[in-house]
Amino acid sequence: MNIIIAGNGKVGSTLTRLLSTEGHDVTLIDKNTHVLEESLEQYDVMAISGNCVSMHILLQAGVKEADLLIAATDADEINLLCCTTAHYLNPNLHTIARIRDPEYSEQIYTMKDVFGLSMTINPEKQAAQEIAYLLQYPGFLKRDTFAKGRMEIVELRIDKTSKLCNVALNNLVDAVNCKVLVCAVTRGGECIMPSGNFVLREGDKIFVTSESNNLTRLLKNLGIITRKVNRVLICGGGRVSYYLSQLLLKSGIQVQIIENNPERCLMLAEQLPEADIIQGDASSQALLESEGLFSCDALVSLTGLDELNVIIALYGSRHGVPQIIT
């Protein structure tokens, strides 16, 4: 495929590496000539220095011959206008835009055809969805969805205390009291497509597929969900925290957010009236203790600094917080 990537930041450079490795013809557009030179040195790609919204630059990048354009700059508005302009120049072009601002969510959905968008991605929202799932359904090593989200496939490890240890798959429904399908098992580095007579052993990793509600019942029946999350303390009030709080509040989970920026606190208080917004430094032990760190069910560290997130998580772990996501 002929693919144009607008924006050569972290997302753009990762896409460049993956897509060029797969043998696609990739053309990069970015205003920063330095980052373009780095990509040219590492990968077999074309590079155009300039504004990805400009018709001249898009034509220079070969938009009329391209199959796909991915707009992944730091600005949602530029990504939208880039896709709109590119689709005008080539109506057969597929476009993907990274849109992160929650204010645009409804507008993007209703005006998708107007903007010429084939798909939008929101990394912060997807991260929030994964964190929310981990908080509500701990125990899965991995999970993925298919059939438009109606079905899920998850990975579980069998230990010696598991109800599934030494159980034949023919007897699986009776053992867990719900309908699930074990579609693959890894044992000793080998992947096995099991039959009904296959017996699960300690150390096996099994891949189970079913509807989401059945998988939830599976966890409960296996005793993996031992504590319901009722209150979550979130450190940092960025976009991921906003999306995560929305999901948790809808599930009836109490949310507290610690954010240092006063303006951001006011914005969050308006957008999330059911959440408790605390202005302060999340690295302060006294503040964490005063806001009930020791009694919360889960701690999620989502500040803009990786090092601070790690330190907060270590502090929470040291004081026995049941579940921590960093």
Salt bridges, closest charged atoms under 4 A:
GLU22 OE1 - HIS24 NE2 3.32
GLU38 OE2 - HIS34 NE2 3.09
ASP74 OD1 - ARG98 NH2 3.32
GLU124 OE2 - ARG100 NH1 3.37
GLU130 OE2 - ARG143 NH1 2.98
GLU152 OE1 - ARG143 NE 3.36
ASP204 OD2 - ARG187 NH2 2.63
ASP297 OD1 - ARG227 NH2 2.78
